[in-house]
């Protein structure tokens, strides 16, 4: 049993949620687990089972909005890490992120053992240089590093995403009985379904007898209001923190969302997902993990594997062609009401 392990995951909420199985494996073999997260992922880190403490730090080689490097800030992080008296550190990254700057920081803090997935030669920075097939699901990629680091999931844990329970009581926010959540926002514009399509979907779902809840972050109130429009849908834009959002998604029959954090949060609470998935990144890695999923979107569009954050092609072709009728059919299928399932086109993939 390791006394104290640090897990590092410094990007967004969805990335942190996908690290959940790896974190639980580390927790099963450690007396204490501290998770170092960025400001966009810290709330998700606090929802992960197995985490004893969350530290928040905005990382200049991960956060795209941070355009400068502050020497005093780096030195303060080194001092903070040194004070944790760590035995091991497991640095989780996506394929395009280097773990080596963080490994250097950890070495400066005196951490005696560091493991990470690294394409680049690490010199003396890593004790474990793990390598992995990059097209496996992101949750399995992270878990493979934890296993290579000497940790394993406890008996009975099958490696799905999960959140701490109990979740908050949100019964006063949502309709009694079944409902569908539509989350129109994304942190990356290229992954968003057009707003007018989202509004059409809300209206069509209601016409088919579904009650609809539209969710969004505090900065997305204008978006959720536009999507709800004159319908009877419940507008929760800006009204939930992440734990409350998890509870809303947990109570839903199906969640409709793009490739963004709430899709992974839905997977973490076990709710099926209609995934409006722009192929800018591979769905094999980033589709909702471990729950029934219908994947919508042209997976052979010109943006495939470009990893662009803003769509450079007129009309957003990979997602704009997905219709409200297709979303309804996918919702019906996942909700066990398959009457309209034939309307889902060959752009669908079940996982």
N, C-alpha and C positions, 0 to 999 in steps of 0.2 A: 504494500500500500504506500503510495506517494503521499507525503505530508501536505504539500501545497503546490498546486498547478495553476498556471496562468494560461487561459485561452484568449487569443487575440482574434477579433473579427471587427474591422474598422470601417465598414461601409454601411449599407442601408438596412432597413428593417427586414426586408425579405431575405437578404443574405444571412443575417443573424439567425432568423428562424430556420433556414436551411441547415445551419450549423448545429441545430438542436440534438440530433442523434450523436454527433461527435462529442458534444458537451456532456451528454448523459454517460457516454462511455468513459470519458475522463473522470466524471464524478464518481463512477462506480469503483475506480481505482485510486481515488484521492481523498484524503481527509477534508480538504478544502479546495474549492475552485473559485478563482477570481476571473471575471471576464472583462477584458479591456475592449470597449466599443467606442465608435464615433458618435457624434450627436444625433445622427439620423438613425442609429441602430440601438441606442441605449435603452429606449423603452421596450423594444423587443427583447433585448438581453434580460431585462428584469422579469419577463414572462417565461423564461426558459427553466424547466425543471433541472435541478442539479447545480445551479449557480448560487454561490453563497454571497458574493459581492460583485457589483458592477462598477467599474471605473470608466469615466468618459474622457476622451481626448480626441481633439480634432486633428487628423493626420494629414500633413501637407503632401504626401505622396499617394494618398487615396482620395481625399475630398476634392472634387473638381472645382469647387467654389473658392478654395483657399489658395491664393496666388502668391503667398510669400512664406518664407521660413524664418522663424524666430529662434535664434540660438538659445535665448533664456528659457523659452518654452520647452525645447528639446532637453536642456539640462535639468529643468524641473521634472520632466517625465522620468529621466534617468534616476534622479533622486527618489522619486515616488516608487519606482519599481524596485530600487535597491532596498527600500524600507519594507517591502513585502516579505522578504526572506523566502524567496521562491526556490523550489527544488527543480521544477520543470516549466517550460513554456512551449505551447503548441500554437504556431502562427498559422491561422487559416486565411487563405487568399483565394481569389478567382484566378483563372488561367492567365489573365493579362496583368496581374498585380505581382510585383516582386516582394517576397518576404524579407529580402536581405537588409533593407534599411531598418526594419523593426528588429531583425536579428542582431544587427550592429548595436542598436540602442539597448537591447537586452544584455548583450555581452558587456557593454559599458556599465550596466547596472549590476554585473556580477552573477547573472543567472547561470547556473552550472550546466544546464542541459536544455537545448533548443531543437525543436523539430519543425520542419516545414516542407511543403512541396516546392521544389525549385528547379526550373529549367537551367538557370545560370549556375556556373560553378561557384560554390559558396565560400571557398577557402576555409578559414577557421571559424566561420560564423554559425555553422549548423553542425550539430551532432548527428542529426538524421536528415539526410537529403532524400526525401521521398519522391518518387515519380509515379505517374498514374496516367491512364487513358483519359484524355481530356473530354471525351464525349459521353462519359457516364454522368448520371444525374449529380447535380451539385451536392446534394445531401450525402450521397454515397462517396463522392470525392473527399469530402471533409472527414467522413467516418473512416475512410481508408487510412488517412493520416493518423487519426487517433489510435487505430488498431496497430499501425506500424510503430507507434510511439509506446506501445506496451499496454494499451487500455482496451477494454472490450465491453460491449453492452451487457448488462446483467441478464440473467435468465428471465425469459418471458418478455423481454423488450425486443420487438421485431424491427426497430429502426425507423419507424415513422416519425413525422413531425409531431410536436406536442407543445402544450402550454401548461403553466401552473393552473391548478384549480383549487378552490372554486373561483369562477369568474364573477364579476359584478352582476347584480340584479338589474337587468335593463327592461324588465317587463312593462314599465311605464313608457318606454320609448318606441316599442314595436307593436304591430297588430297581434292580437291574440290568435293563436292557431298558426297555420303555415303561411309563409311569405317567401318572396324571392328578393335577394339583395342585388342591386346593380351599383357597381362602384365605377364611375366614369373616369376618374382621374388616374394619372400615372406620373411617376417622378421623371420619366424620360418621355418627351413629347412624341418621339417617333413610335412609341408603343401604344399610343392612345387611339381608341375608336373615335371617329368624328362625333362631335357633340350632337349634331342633328340625328345621327343614327341612334345614339343613346336615348334621345327623347322619343324617337319612333318606337324603340324597344319597350320603353316604359308604357307607352300608350297601348301597344299591341299585347303586352303581357296582361295589362288590366282588362283589355277587351276579352281575353281568353279566360278570365276569372281568377287570375293571380293577384294577390295583394303584393305591392312592391314597396321596398324601402331603398332609398338612394342614399349612399354614404359618401363622405368626403372629409378631407383634412380641413383644419381651420382656414387655410388659404384657398379653399375650393368652394366656399359658400356660394359664390356667383355661379360656378359651374353646376353645382347640384340644383340650385334654384332654376337655372335654365333647362336642365334635363327634366325636372319635375313639371315645370310649366303649369298648365291648367288641370293636370291630372289629379287624382286622389292619392297619389303616392306619398309616402312619409319622407320628408326631407330631413336627414340627420347630418347634413353638411356642417362640419365644425362643432358638432354637439357631443362627440365622444372622444375620450382618450383611447389609447391603443387597447387597454384591457377591456374597456366597454365595447369597443369595436369588435374585439374577439368574441365577446358575449353575444353581440348582435349576429355575427356570422355563425356562431354556434347554434343559434335558434332558427336560422334560415333553413329552408328546404334545399335551395341551390343558390350559389353566388355567381354572378356574371361580372367578370373583371378582365382587365388587360394583364400583361406581364408586369406585375407590380406587387408591392408588399402585401396588400390585402388578399391577393390570390393565394399567397403562401400562408397567410394567417388563416384563411379558410381551410386550407389543407391541414394546418396544425390543429384545428378544432374538429376535423373530420367531415367537413361539409363538401359535397360535390361542387365542381367548378366548371362553368362554361368559360373557357379561356380564349379571349380575343387576342391571339398571339401573333405579333409582328415577327417575321422571321429574321430580324436583325441579329438575333442570337439563336443558337440551336435549341429547339424545343426538347431534344434529348437531355439537355442539361438543365433547362430552366422552366419547363412546364410544371404546373402544380404536382407535388410529389405525394404519392401514396393514397390518393382519393380518386374516385371515379371522375373523369375529366373528358369533356368534349372540347377539342381544339378547333377553333375557327380562324380563318385567315388564309390567304394565299401563301403557302409555305415555299413556293417557288418564285416569288416576286423578285423584282430586280434588287431589292434591298437585302436579300438573303445573305446572312453571315457578314454583313458590312459593319455591324456594331455601331451604326450611326445613332446619334441621340436626337437629331432633328431630321425629319424626312426630307431628302433633297429632290424627291420626285413629285411632280404635280398630281394633286388629287389623292395623295396617300393611298396608292393602289393596293397595298397588301391587306388593308383593313376596310377601306371605304366600300368595297363590294359586298361585305357581309351585311345581310339584311336583318331587319327586325323579325321577319318570319323564320329565318334560320336560327336566330337566338331563341325564339319561342320553341321551335322544334327541339333544340338541344336541351332547354329547360324541361320540356315535357318528358324527354327521354330520361334525364337524370332524376326527375321527380317521380318516375314510374308511371307516367301518363304518355305512352308512346304513340298516340293517335297521329301526331304530326311529325313523327320521326323521319318519314320519307322526305321531308322538305330539307333536311340537312344534306348538303352537297358533298362532293368528294373532297372538299377542303376540310372535312372533319376527320379527327382522329380520336379514337377512344383509348384511354390509358387506364 
